[in-house]
Amino acid sequence: MAADTVPFPATPPGQGEDTVLSPADRFLVDVAGLAHLTSLSVRTLRRMDAARDIPGRVAVGRRVLFQTETIREWVRAGLPSRQEWETLARRTGKR
């Protein structure tokens, strides 16, 4: 690959550098973004996170973030409990 070519655009087409991405367009979201994606309250999500019932959890220092694609799959599955989610993940080969 030539030194002056870029394998992918720096910003998505149609979005300038000053554009703020919505929670649905990010790879990782915080609890507030998760509340937006799931329509659950922040308080409910914090309780579920304390019980480790939310998949896709990533701890970055003191920050807790969640993987958007994993959350989407979890919501499509009907927000199953941790045990049910792990069973589904094993069955489908995802994890």
N, C-alpha and C positions, 0 to 999 in steps of 0.2 A: 504494500500500500504506500502510495506516495506521501511524503511528509506534509504536503499542503492539503490533503483530503481529510475530511472528518467522517467517521463511520456512521454517525447519527447526528441529527441536529441538536444544538445546545438547548433549544426550547422547542416544545411541541408546536406544530404548525398553527398559525393563527393566534399564538399567545406571545405577548411581549414579556420582557423581563420584569415589568412591574405588575404583571397579572398574579393575583393570589389564587392558588388552587383550592378547590373545595375539598372537604374531607374525602369525598368519593374518588377524587383524582390523585390522592397521595398514596404512597406505598405504606407508610406508617402513620397512624393517627393517635392522638392522646384520648383521654376519657371524654372530653367534650366533643371531639370529632366522632368518637364511637357512639355517643348519645345521639348525634345527628344521624348517623348511619342506621342505627337500630331502633330509633324512636323510644328508647328506654331512658329513664332519668339517670343523671350522673350518680345519684345516691344508690340506685338499684345496681348500676354497673360497678360501683366501688364495692358493694356488698358481694356481688358475684365474683369480682376479681379477688377479693379476700379469700373466698372459698375455692379459688382457682378454677372456676367454671367457664371462663372465657378463653377460647383457644387463640393462638397466635400472639401470645404475650411476649414482649421483648423489653428487658430492663436495660436501660442505657444510663449508667450511673444511678442517680436517684429517680430519673424519669421512667415512667412506665408507658410504653407505646404498644400498639396492636397492629398486626399485619392486615391490611385492608382486604386482600384476596381471601385470606383465611376467614375473616369476619363475614365476608359475603357468602362464602360456602356454608358457614355456620348458620347464618340467617336463613338461607335457602332450605337448610335442613330443619328449620323450625326451632332454633335455639335450644338444642338438646343439652342435657346435663353433661358434665365432663365424662362420666362413664359411658353414656350413650354415644357421645361424640368420638371417643376413642375406639369404641366398637365399630362405628361407621367408618372411621378412618382406616382401621385395619382391614375391614371388608373391601373397601374400594382401593386399597393400596396407597393411600395418601397419608402423609405424616411427616 
